[in-house]
Amino acid sequence: MGQKVGKEKINREKGYLYFVGKDGYVWAAPMKSNPGGRKKKVGSEKVAKEAGFMYYIGKDGYVAKAKMKNA
């Protein structure tokens, strides 16, 4: 569905939600089931974001983008 953008593979930890922040880096935020966790920067690769696209971490562990319908 999406187009692979990043070259760095992200290894996921259980209990964290992964997202691409406004700064272009990948971040991990603790879920409610992980109250002892802290928000942390995970990747060292910066992704150049474009308007009208949604950025996410795919099942393969790489950053991908998909075009939003109403953007």
Backbone torsions as a table, in degrees:
resi	resn	phi	psi	omega
1	MET	NA	-47.6	-176.7
2	GLY	-100.2	173.0	179.6
3	GLN	-107.4	128.9	-179.2
4	LYS	-68.0	130.8	-176.5
5	VAL	-114.0	-45.4	-174.5
6	GLY	-84.7	157.8	177.8
7	LYS	-107.7	-11.7	-177.7
8	GLU	-97.1	130.1	179.0
9	LYS	-84.7	133.7	-179.8
10	ILE	-101.1	122.6	175.8
11	ASN	-89.1	121.8	-175.4
12	ARG	-87.4	146.8	174.8
13	GLU	-111.0	145.9	178.7
14	LYS	-69.6	140.0	178.0
15	GLY	92.5	7.0	-179.7
16	TYR	-124.4	149.1	175.3
17	LEU	-107.0	128.6	-175.9
18	TYR	-106.1	138.3	-179.8
19	PHE	-154.0	162.2	175.6
20	VAL	-96.5	118.7	-176.2
21	GLY	-78.9	177.2	179.2
22	LYS	-62.3	-28.4	-179.9
23	ASP	-78.3	-9.0	178.0
24	GLY	95.9	-3.1	178.9
25	TYR	-96.8	158.2	178.1
26	VAL	-85.4	132.4	-179.0
27	TRP	-121.6	153.6	175.3
28	ALA	-121.3	125.0	179.1
29	ALA	-117.0	138.2	-178.6
30	PRO	-70.3	142.9	174.8
31	MET	-81.5	170.3	178.8
32	LYS	-61.4	-28.4	-179.8
33	SER	-74.5	-7.5	-179.9
34	ASN	-123.1	71.5	-174.4
35	PRO	-68.3	-20.8	-178.0
36	GLY	-86.8	-6.5	-177.5
37	GLY	-78.6	160.9	178.1
38	ARG	-127.7	152.6	177.5
39	LYS	-67.0	135.6	-178.5
40	LYS	-148.8	151.2	175.6
41	LYS	-80.3	130.8	-173.7
42	VAL	-102.4	-51.5	-175.6
43	GLY	-94.5	159.2	177.1
44	SER	-104.2	-5.0	179.7
45	GLU	-89.6	132.0	178.2
46	LYS	-95.5	129.7	-179.4
47	VAL	-100.2	127.9	176.6
48	ALA	-80.3	113.8	-176.1
49	LYS	-89.0	142.4	176.4
50	GLU	-111.4	148.7	177.1
51	ALA	-69.3	143.0	177.6
52	GLY	90.4	4.3	179.3
53	PHE	-122.1	148.3	174.7
54	MET	-104.6	133.7	-178.9
55	TYR	-109.9	138.8	-177.2
56	TYR	-153.4	168.3	175.9
57	ILE	-98.0	117.6	-177.9
58	GLY	-74.2	173.2	179.2
59	LYS	-62.2	-28.0	179.3
60	ASP	-78.4	-8.8	176.8
61	GLY	96.8	3.0	-179.8
62	TYR	-104.4	153.6	177.5
63	VAL	-73.0	134.8	179.5
64	ALA	-132.9	164.1	177.4
65	LYS	-132.3	150.3	177.0
66	ALA	-137.3	141.3	-179.9
67	LYS	-72.7	133.3	177.9
68	MET	-84.6	142.9	-175.4
69	LYS	-66.7	-46.5	-171.6
70	ASN	-104.0	26.7	-177.7
71	ALA	-101.1	NA	NA
